[in-house]
Amino acid sequence: MNNRRVILVSRPTGVAQAENFAIEAAPVEPLADGAVLVRNEVLSVEPAMRGWIADKGNYSAPVAIGSVMRALAVGAIVESRHPDWRAGDVVTGWFGWQEWAAVEPTAILRRVTEADLPRSLALGVLGINGVTALLGLTEIGAPKPGETVLVSTAAGAVGSAVGQIAKILGCRTVGIAGGPAKVAQCLEKFGYDAAIDYRAAGLGEAIEAACPRGVDVYFDNTSGAISDAVYPRLATGARVVICGTASIGSWDPWPSGPRIERHLLVKRARAQGFIVFDWRDRWDEAVARLADWVRAGRLSYQEDILDGIEACPDALAGLYRGDNFGKRLIRLAAGEP
Ligand SMILES: NC(=O)c1ccc[n+]([C@@H]2O[C@H](COP(=O)([O-])OP(=O)(O)OC[C@H]3O[C@@H](n4cnc5c(N)ncnc54)[C@H](OP(=O)(O)O)[C@@H]3O)[C@@H](O)[C@H]2O)c1
């Protein structure tokens, strides 16, 4: 049995491009004691992969040159040499950009038990994106009914969930996204009260018009010029959830920008970073809550599905071009999702 896998062959300084990866084939080795063999069905593409590859400025050890690209995936166990796991179990975890993954059970994030919903959701609205949205918003943003929640990458996988959850919690929601099509999607599909195209002129004035009492919670997925326009418009007592830096093209050299301290001081505001992997003990509870909202039709999602492992090398660069509408995924096996 051959395993096709995506190898990191060189380390980019900015966003990884297709030429930083190569696809190679290698036989699936006999399974070691204590391991499980997962047939990957859907692979995830995360903006965070840029950080996982980088050798500075990130929260995890960089992917080694010559190794399989680190990635979340969902699939079914086809062989188990561990007593807690059986062939047929559907699982999501750190299985990498490859067709088959022989892993220790520590690589498994969770058993996927939502049999009534597409398995691919375990990578998006019922996975890293939804859990980030729910816990980042509620634990760090702590929104109160009636407050204004402003979200960047508002039409994306995390952002679209943040906007809808904030609405469920009784907030007024304003989204910032790139281009008229994503702005329309924010308003029509994800129920934002207002949406702003950051590529159009006058971002600061547009934020002011959409948030006349200021921004109570800013869910920041981009940093950069968007955040520069938001900080002067925070409301007194605002909370900033620093979740992503999608607009920063490269960390070498480290980018500089306007000072934000005066805005935080005068507005008695708080800005705090959030990393979803610090919240492993809350993951199951968060997924259960998100799944209930999906089943009830209160939480919509959009998937951006590419086909075949050949799509992997350019998939990350595409995210940073803004090509994706919704959660970017690579589908490997027929039938699912
Ligand atoms: N902290 C955590 O634990 C955690 C977990 C998951 C995700 N995240 C972060 O959450 C953010 C969104 O992730 P996602 O998976 O939901 O991706 P996504 O929003 O579905 O896709 C990424 C989006 O980033 C936007 N973008 C790219 N370059 C940009 C730029 N220069 N300026 C402004 N926007 C730009 C594009 O949207 P437009 O077309 O609208 O520009 C693109 O569609 C990312 O920053 C990611 O790293 C953080």
The ligand as a Gaussian input file, in Angstrom:
#p B3LYP/6-31G(d) Opt

LIG

0 1
 N       -5.394000      31.594000      17.863000
 C       -5.911000      30.432000      17.510000
 O       -5.964000      29.467000      18.306000
 C       -6.449000      30.293000      16.122000
 C       -7.109000      29.121000      15.705000
 C       -7.620000      29.067000      14.398000
 C       -7.438000      30.161000      13.539000
 N       -6.788000      31.271000      13.986000
 C       -6.602000      32.451000      13.149000
 O       -7.863000      32.929000      12.737000
 C       -7.727000      33.600000      11.498000
 C       -8.756000      33.061000      10.519000
 O       -8.479000      31.673000      10.314000
 P       -9.428000      30.773000       9.412000
 O       -8.962000      29.392000       9.484000
 O      -10.828000      31.084000       9.765000
 O       -9.127000      31.308000       7.933000
 P      -10.117000      32.041000       6.939000
 O      -10.580000      33.316000       7.585000
 O      -11.154000      31.091000       6.473000
 O       -9.131000      32.334000       5.741000
 C       -8.103000      33.262000       5.875000
 C       -8.590000      34.630000       5.413000
 O       -7.639000      35.598000       5.801000
 C       -7.891000      36.753000       5.069000
 N       -6.652000      37.422000       4.721000
 C       -5.599000      36.912000       4.076000
 N       -4.674000      37.864000       3.901000
 C       -5.180000      39.002000       4.461000
 C       -4.700000      40.329000       4.592000
 N       -3.504000      40.700000       4.112000
 N       -5.469000      41.234000       5.236000
 C       -6.659000      40.878000       5.742000
 N       -7.177000      39.641000       5.624000
 C       -6.427000      38.716000       4.989000
 C       -8.623000      36.301000       3.782000
 O       -9.940000      36.825000       3.867000
 P      -10.362000      38.144000       3.049000
 O      -10.598000      37.679000       1.642000
 O      -11.545000      38.611000       3.768000
 O       -9.188000      39.073000       3.093000
 C       -8.651000      34.788000       3.910000
 O       -9.812000      34.240000       3.350000
 C       -6.283000      33.395000      11.039000
 O       -5.521000      34.532000      11.397000
 C       -5.848000      32.197000      11.859000
 O       -4.463000      32.147000      12.042000
 C       -6.286000      31.345000      15.251000

